[in-house]
Amino acid sequence: MTRLPALLLPLVLLSAMFVGVPAASAYVPPVTRAQVSLDAGWRFLRADVQGAETPGFNDASWAQVTVPHTWNATDGQDGGANYYRGIGWYRKHFTPSSSLAGRRLWLQFDGVNQVADVWVNGVKLGQHRGGFAGFRFDATSALKLGQDNVIAVKADNAAKSDIAPISADFTFFGGIYRGVSLTALDLLGVRMGDSGGPGVYLRQRSLTDASASVEVTTMAWNNRASAARVKVRTVVADHAGVIAGEATSAVRSVNAATGFDTVQTVTIARPHRWNGKADPYLYRASVEIIDADSGAVKDVVTEPLGLRTTAVDASTGFSLNGKPLRLNGVNAHQDRLGAGWALKPADVRQDFDLMDEMGVNALRTAHYQQAEQVYDLADERGYVVWTEIPLVNEITDSAAFRANAQQQLLEMMRQNFNHPSIAFWGIGNEQKTSNTATNALLRDLAASVRAEDSGRHSTYASHIGDLDPVSSHADLAAYNKYYGWYDTSSSGPGGWADRLHARDPARRIALSEYGAGGSVVQHEENPRPPVTTSRWHPEEYQTLVHENHWADIKTRPFLWGTFVWNMFDFAVDSRSEGDTLGRNDKGLVTYDRAVRKDAFWFYKSQWTDTPFVHLNSARWTQRTTAATTVRAYGTVSDVQLVLNGVAVGAPKPPAADRTYTWPITLRPGANTVTITGTRDGRAYTDTATWTLG
């Protein structure tokens, strides 16, 4: 049974449960809230100035920007470890409609890095410390309806000793890098101030083929000046909108300016399970706050509901709904070329499209909470998600730092609690030191996960001793291992995994990071391990590392998950390696998403059955050696090579595991290399021109 001491306020109502399955019209949640986007029309200055929070401050000389926005879109990606980390100011004039009178008005910021101070009309609403969670401030008393208002935000991405992360191997982009909005809701409504969470929390209590039982905790508030008679109705609708189950509480009287919680149980007959990519089926749970005297619905919150069970076994790995599921995962940061963290919705969708194409079914949102759209898409497309707080590298041994880590963990869990895609809550990554303070913090964070959400697993990614205490606090252990790259003692993780599994067979272990740098403009025949900090990262070596790793991974089901580092190249302004300064080039796709590296196609051949053929090293157009080996991947039959119009024939040796090779000799000048294969009577082709000399 999940313990919820922090969630449940003193007034708790355990309702009666009613179940109904009408066969007629679909349920349509009443529209009760007004939400206004505040993304456009901001003024911005990358400096600290006195008085910028006052309404009459003259900002006419400031730049005009639209959020999402970051001030490090250029200098945070160009290398040199010299990008701006400090204060930037944002100001916006806007006139909220007079029609919002009598409502509670909340300003919502989906992401500001790293400290945000917010004023409305010179009134300070508050400060938020932490760069990755959304946050809200009640602006009701500060806003003037029907008149000009000024929102002022001081953002600061300078390092702070009491905020995680203190340091990390990625650029800390500053600014209001996610959206901003104003939400207006009735005085009788679901709570908005619960660590940025929805105020409605869904807990699956049982699940069989016959029925599912879901506990719904609703945190609400009567902001009226007088008592109110209230009832709460929860409706669960299926994918078509037909009511699958509902519960209505008894009427109760709630005093003025008082919070009240309601716990209900909804039973769903013959539940349709959320089953990952095979069938990411979603219900929708809508909670209505009803004025019992008038019968009017005053507020509605609708949340996704996916019914599924997960488990992790030390010998057989991860299972979904009682069946083993190999988690073919990737890590992904939230940035891209020319934008940093200031992503558009289309950017996020494109990233998922690329992951879908490659056959990814698990995502680690390294190393921080990401935008809600990420989790929405993961729900809808069937990804199993590991999301984590930004506890990276080091800690400060202080009460303030520990409190901030706990705050960020609570925000992450509350804000994303209802996403069925999330199976793992991460409590940190790669602490450099295993000392008393670090282990005490990890222990306490793992305990917080268990207290808040016993239905999911906590996990931690380590890169120090395999049995070190840092890897023993979370429910699950995971390890960042870079064989063939930082560690050339082995070409893959097989030996390490076998030794650890034999030494501690009860330990549930995963490979949380593995990979190698790869440049799409650097190439080498029969590549040797490069100096990782050098400017030479040939693409062929990256491909070889991933082939070697997959050969080990696929035969070890006790690994509960494996996650490539990284799906996409990303910015690290302090790096000076590979073909581009300020870049971590371990991605399987380039930073601008324009090029799928050869290793991408390798995983596509292993993780999908999509028909294709892909010629490796096709971009290596200028050749200096006649004798070479053609390598290709594919999921088709009867793969053949044609060189300069002459058939070379089938792979030599015969294809193994969807990888094809042919030793050939190039002639001086241009050479046309073409591979073809067939599937269901259709031909698939890839070709390149390689010039020798």
PyMOL commands that set and color helices and strands:
alter all, ss='L'
color gray80, all
select helices_A, chain A and resi 98-100+276-278+345-358+372-381+399-416+436-452+469-471+494-503+539-553+598-607
alter helices_A, ss='H'
color red, helices_A
select strands_A, chain A and resi 12-14+34-37+42-45+63-65+87-94+104-109+112-113+115-120+123-129+135-138+149-156+175-176+180-185+188-190+200-207+211-222+228-237+243-248+252-254+258-269+274-275+279-280+283-291+297-305+310-313+317-320+323-324+328-331+362-365+384-388+422-429+457-462+476-480+509-514+562-564+570-571+583-584+613-615+622-623+627-634+637-643+646-649+659-665+669-679+682-692
alter strands_A, ss='S'
color yellow, strands_A
deselect
rebuild
show_as cartoon
